[in-house]
Amino acid sequence: MNLSVIIKLYLIYQKYTMRKIFPDYFMITLKGLAMGAADVVPGVSGGTVAFIAGIYEELIDTINKVDFGFFKNWKNEGLQMAWAKINGSFLVALLSGIAISILSFAKLIVYLLKFHPIVVWSFFFGLIIASIFFMTKQMTKWQWTTVLALLIGAVIAYYITIARPTESPDSFLYLFISGFIAIIAMILPGISGSFILLLMGSYETVMNTINNAREGLFTGNFDLFKEAFLKIVVFGLGCIVGLKLFSKVLKWMFEHHKNTTLAVLIGFMVGSLNKVWPWKKILETRINSKGEEVTFLDQSIWPSTFEGDPKIFYAVVFAVIGFLLIFMLEFVANKLIKTKA
């Protein structure tokens, strides 16, 4: 092994091991918690949280690096160098936060959306508005092509929010396909993977599967856990395949057409605002697997025409909190960058 190769390997190792175990990786886990919480809410994107938190491009780059070449590098260069090459510690810290969040908050999010929908949607509406401002600051140049890209992204996202959901059989093949498609949406800011699952008729199945796995594990009902775990594995395999294929596309777009890519992502977020608008009119309902009547199709309306208490004061307060939270995160992130520099 010549000197140039040694220097190159050292630089790679240094690049991905410059973080301290604590608090840097703890902060990444917290960002994972936020991403996981967002991913279980139909209409909110974990990719948006990743972008806001300043880890979006690193996440895409890391996903793109994870392949079977890891084992070859392990054999030739050792585990520590192979692990550093794929940015493994970052990925483990982030995925741990996402997993903990999904397992912990799945029931809480469902509860809040059921009993306090206006407050929850208002918070996310403010969060996404601020995120749009934040992302436009990343643009280095506006031209007609980027404006067109933004409009196309907005139209696509808006159409997704008004599309009619479908109900489908609970099959392993459909779970795999659902995971494949939803994970692509989950890593795109503004497009909600959970809402894609809702449109495909798989959201309730996935949420129930997660809750059944947790219940089976903690109550010792291993038959329930085994069935749920198998479904999670199939869904997870679909996610992995979709993630690997699409991450390469995103990485190439960020490297060669960053402004256009950002414009499309901003458009996605603008179009998705319709889904997180707090005041809705229920057009159709359906009966879920628990025998409960739940919303199947709704429409955004003005607070003045909302049936019941529109809770405008609380809606404004939580929208402002969500809006300010983004700028607080950006402020903290800039402080950390300056401190490290």
C-alpha positions in Angstrom: 0.0 0.0 0.0 1.6 3.3 -1.1 1.7 6.6 0.7 -1.0 8.3 -1.3 -3.5 5.5 -0.5 -2.6 5.6 3.2 -3.2 9.4 3.2 -6.5 9.0 1.4 -7.7 6.4 3.9 -6.6 8.5 6.8 -8.6 11.5 5.4 -11.7 9.4 5.0 -11.3 8.1 8.6 -10.7 11.6 9.9 -13.8 12.9 8.1 -16.2 10.4 9.6 -14.7 10.1 13.1 -14.3 13.8 13.9 -17.4 13.7 16.0 -17.2 13.1 19.7 -19.2 10.2 21.0 -21.1 12.6 23.3 -22.7 15.0 22.8 -22.5 14.9 18.9 -23.9 11.5 18.4 -26.5 12.2 21.2 -27.6 15.2 19.2 -27.9 13.0 16.0 -30.0 10.5 18.0 -32.3 13.4 19.1 -32.6 14.5 15.4 -33.5 10.8 14.7 -36.2 11.0 17.4 -37.7 14.1 15.6 -37.5 12.4 12.2 -39.3 9.3 13.6 -42.0 11.4 15.2 -42.6 13.2 11.9 -42.6 10.0 9.9 -45.6 8.6 11.8 -47.7 11.6 11.1 -49.6 11.6 7.7 -48.7 14.9 6.0 -45.3 15.5 7.7 -42.0 14.4 6.3 -39.0 13.0 8.2 -36.9 14.3 5.2 -38.1 17.9 6.1 -36.7 17.4 9.7 -33.5 16.0 8.3 -33.1 19.0 6.1 -33.9 21.5 8.9 -31.5 19.7 11.2 -28.6 20.1 8.7 -28.0 16.3 8.2 -30.0 15.8 4.9 -27.1 15.6 2.4 -25.0 13.6 4.9 -27.8 11.2 5.3 -28.2 10.7 1.5 -24.5 10.4 1.1 -24.2 7.8 3.9 -27.1 5.7 2.6 -25.4 5.7 -0.8 -22.2 4.4 0.7 -23.7 1.4 2.5 -23.4 -1.6 0.2 -21.7 -5.1 0.1 -18.4 -3.3 -0.5 -18.4 -2.8 3.3 -17.3 -6.5 3.8 -14.6 -6.2 1.2 -13.2 -3.1 3.0 -13.5 -4.8 6.3 -11.4 -7.7 5.0 -8.8 -5.5 3.3 -8.6 -2.5 5.6 -10.1 -3.6 9.0 -13.4 -3.0 10.6 -12.6 0.4 12.0 -11.7 1.9 8.6 -14.6 0.1 6.8 -17.0 1.4 9.5 -15.7 5.0 9.1 -16.0 4.8 5.3 -19.8 4.2 5.5 -20.2 6.7 8.3 -21.6 3.9 10.4 -21.7 5.6 13.8 -23.8 8.4 12.3 -26.2 6.0 10.7 -26.6 3.9 13.9 -27.2 7.0 16.1 -29.8 8.3 13.6 -31.6 5.0 13.0 -31.7 4.4 16.8 -33.4 7.7 17.3 -35.9 7.0 14.5 -36.7 3.5 15.8 -37.1 4.6 19.4 -39.4 7.5 18.3 -41.6 5.3 16.1 -42.0 2.7 18.8 -42.6 5.3 21.5 -44.7 7.9 19.7 -46.9 5.8 17.4 -49.7 5.6 19.9 -49.2 9.2 21.2 -49.3 10.7 17.7 -52.5 8.7 16.9 -54.0 9.9 20.2 -53.1 13.6 19.6 -54.4 13.5 16.1 -57.6 12.0 17.3 -58.3 14.3 20.2 -56.3 17.5 19.4 -56.1 17.6 15.6 -56.2 21.4 15.1 -53.4 22.1 17.6 -51.2 19.3 16.1 -51.7 20.3 12.5 -51.2 24.0 13.3 -47.9 23.2 14.9 -46.8 21.3 11.8 -48.2 24.0 9.5 -46.0 26.6 11.2 -43.0 24.2 11.1 -43.3 23.7 7.4 -43.8 27.4 6.6 -40.5 28.1 8.4 -38.9 25.2 6.7 -39.8 26.7 3.3 -38.1 30.0 4.3 -35.1 28.0 5.6 -34.7 26.0 2.4 -35.0 29.1 0.1 -31.9 30.4 1.9 -30.0 27.5 0.6 -30.7 28.5 -3.0 -27.7 30.2 -4.7 -29.5 31.3 -7.9 -33.1 31.7 -9.1 -33.9 31.3 -12.8 -36.8 30.2 -14.9 -35.8 26.6 -14.7 -35.7 26.6 -10.9 -39.1 28.4 -10.7 -40.6 25.9 -13.0 -39.1 23.0 -10.9 -40.7 24.6 -7.8 -44.1 24.8 -9.5 -43.9 21.2 -10.7 -43.0 20.0 -7.2 -45.8 22.0 -5.7 -48.4 20.7 -8.2 -47.3 17.0 -7.6 -47.4 17.4 -3.8 -50.7 19.1 -3.9 -52.2 16.4 -6.1 -50.9 13.8 -3.6 -52.7 15.6 -0.7 -56.1 15.5 -2.6 -55.8 12.1 -4.0 -58.3 9.6 -2.9 -56.9 6.9 -0.5 -57.4 3.3 -1.4 -57.9 0.2 0.7 -55.8 -2.9 -0.2 -55.3 -6.5 1.0 -52.9 -7.0 3.9 -50.4 -9.1 1.9 -46.6 -9.4 2.2 -46.1 -8.3 -1.4 -48.2 -5.2 -0.9 -46.3 -4.4 2.3 -43.0 -4.7 0.4 -44.2 -2.4 -2.4 -45.6 0.0 0.3 -42.2 0.2 2.0 -40.4 0.7 -1.3 -42.6 3.7 -2.3 -43.1 5.2 1.2 -39.4 5.3 2.0 -38.7 7.4 -1.1 -41.3 9.9 0.1 -40.0 9.8 3.7 -36.5 11.1 2.6 -38.0 13.8 0.4 -38.7 17.1 2.3 -42.4 18.0 2.0 -43.6 14.6 0.9 -44.9 12.5 3.7 -44.2 8.8 3.6 -47.0 8.1 6.1 -49.4 9.9 3.9 -48.3 7.8 0.9 -49.0 4.8 3.1 -52.4 6.2 3.8 -53.1 6.7 0.1 -52.0 3.1 -0.5 -54.2 1.8 2.3 -51.2 0.5 4.2 -50.9 3.2 7.0 -53.2 1.5 9.5 -51.6 -1.9 8.8 -48.1 -0.6 9.4 -49.1 1.3 12.6 -51.0 -1.7 14.0 -48.0 -3.9 13.1 -45.7 -1.6 15.1 -48.0 -1.5 18.0 -48.5 -5.3 17.9 -44.8 -5.9 17.9 -44.3 -3.7 20.9 -47.3 -5.2 22.7 -46.2 -8.8 22.0 -42.7 -8.1 23.1 -43.6 -6.5 26.4 -46.5 -8.9 27.3 -44.6 -12.0 26.3 -47.1 -12.9 23.6 -44.5 -14.2 21.1 -47.0 -15.4 18.6 -48.3 -11.9 18.2 -44.7 -10.6 18.1 -43.6 -13.2 15.6 -46.4 -12.3 13.2 -45.8 -8.6 13.6 -42.0 -8.9 13.3 -42.3 -10.8 10.0 -44.5 -8.1 8.5 -42.0 -5.4 9.7 -39.1 -7.4 8.1 -41.0 -7.5 4.8 -41.9 -3.8 5.0 -38.3 -3.0 6.0 -36.8 -4.9 3.0 -39.0 -2.8 0.7 -37.7 0.3 2.5 -34.1 -0.8 2.1 -34.4 -1.5 -1.6 -36.2 1.8 -2.3 -33.8 3.8 -0.2 -30.7 2.4 -1.9 -32.0 2.9 -5.4 -33.4 6.4 -4.8 -30.4 7.7 -2.7 -28.2 7.3 -5.7 -30.5 9.5 -7.8 -30.7 12.2 -5.0 -26.9 12.2 -4.5 -26.4 12.7 -8.2 -29.0 15.5 -8.4 -27.4 17.3 -5.4 -24.0 17.0 -6.9 -24.9 18.2 -10.4 -28.2 20.1 -10.2 -28.4 21.3 -6.6 -30.5 24.5 -7.2 -33.0 22.6 -9.3 -33.2 19.8 -6.7 -33.7 22.3 -3.9 -36.4 24.1 -5.9 -38.3 20.8 -6.4 -38.1 20.0 -2.7 -39.3 23.5 -1.8 -42.2 22.9 -4.2 -43.0 19.6 -2.5 -43.2 21.4 0.9 -45.4 24.2 -0.6 -47.8 21.7 -2.1 -47.9 19.6 1.1 -49.3 22.6 3.1 -52.8 21.6 2.0 -52.5 18.3 3.9 -51.4 20.0 7.2 -54.0 22.8 7.1 -55.7 22.6 10.5 -59.3 23.0 9.5 -60.9 20.2 7.5 -64.4 19.1 6.4 -64.9 15.4 6.4 -66.2 14.2 3.1 -66.1 10.4 3.7 -65.4 8.1 6.6 -64.6 4.4 6.9 -64.5 1.7 9.6 -61.0 0.7 10.6 -59.9 -2.8 11.9 -61.0 -1.9 15.4 -64.5 -1.1 14.4 -64.0 2.7 14.8 -65.2 5.3 12.3 -62.3 7.3 11.0 -61.8 9.9 8.3 -61.3 8.5 4.8 -61.4 11.7 2.7 -61.4 15.3 3.8 -61.1 18.9 2.4 -59.4 22.0 3.6 -61.8 24.8 4.6 -61.6 28.2 6.3 -61.9 28.4 10.1 -65.2 30.4 9.7 -66.9 27.5 8.1 -65.5 24.8 10.4 -68.1 22.8 12.3 -67.4 23.1 16.0 -64.8 25.2 17.9 -62.1 26.3 15.4 -59.7 27.0 18.3 -58.1 29.9 16.4 -56.1 31.2 19.3 -54.5 27.9 20.1 -54.0 27.2 16.4 -52.1 30.5 16.0 -50.0 30.0 19.2 -48.9 26.5 18.1 -48.3 27.6 14.5 -46.0 30.3 15.9 -44.3 27.8 18.2 -43.7 25.5 15.2 -42.4 28.4 13.1 -40.0 29.7 15.8 -38.8 26.2 16.5 -37.1 26.0 13.1 -35.3 29.2 13.6 -34.2 28.1 17.1 -32.8 24.9 15.6 -31.0 26.8 12.9 -29.6 29.2 15.5 -28.3 26.3 17.7 -26.8 24.6 14.7 -25.0 27.7 13.6 -23.7 28.2 17.2 -22.4 24.6 17.2 -20.7 25.1 13.8 -19.0 28.3 15.1 -17.9 26.5 18.3 -16.3 23.7 16.4 -14.6 26.1 14.0 
